[in-house]
Amino acid sequence: MRDLSSWVRARTEVTQDGASADRESLRDLAVLYAIAVDAHDLDALELMFAPDAVLDRDGEIASGRPAVLDLLAASMRGFRRMLHTPETHVVHVSGQTGEGIATAHAELVTGRGVVVAAHEYEDSYVVRDGRWVFAARRIRFVYATRSDLYGEVLPSDDRIRLPGDAPRAIVGGWFT
């Protein structure tokens, strides 16, 4: 078994190489987050959030690391298999803090079928104990639907159609 936590510690460490290296560490943090979520690795995820972090997962808000981990664990329990693919990621660093926006796609296997989704992230970062971590992470669906309905759902206004939920539009995102 791979030790994802060791990757998180190594790739999010603050270096003396300046803002460029810090930006790369933050991009690694986002990629490692996707890998940890897919692996359902709460130990690695714990290392990625500040003690007072806030996670806003499509309007469901958790404050403080324990609540963030509870929210992530509850979400992961709904999926038998997950594959998040990080894509674009723009980061700004200012001393010991930073901000970023990112996008990703996901393929998710639920008890009701396969879901395809796209996400956007708005992140705030902070240095804690010599490593970059999330101070806040806001996740919004751009779309989410059963794979067999993708062509029908993508052009519609109500692009979020998770199995068992009523269709709805994206709220408060970059792509509204």
Secondary structure, DSSP 8 states (H G I E B T S, - for coil): ---HHHHHHHHTB--SS-HHHHHHHHHHHHHHHHHHHHHT-HHHHHHTEEEEEEEEETTEEEESHHHHHHHHHHHHHT-SEEEEEEEEEEEEEETTEEEEEEEEEEEEEETTEEEEEEEEEEEEEEEETTEEEEEEEEEEEEEEEEGGGHHHHTTSS--B--TTS--B---SSTT-
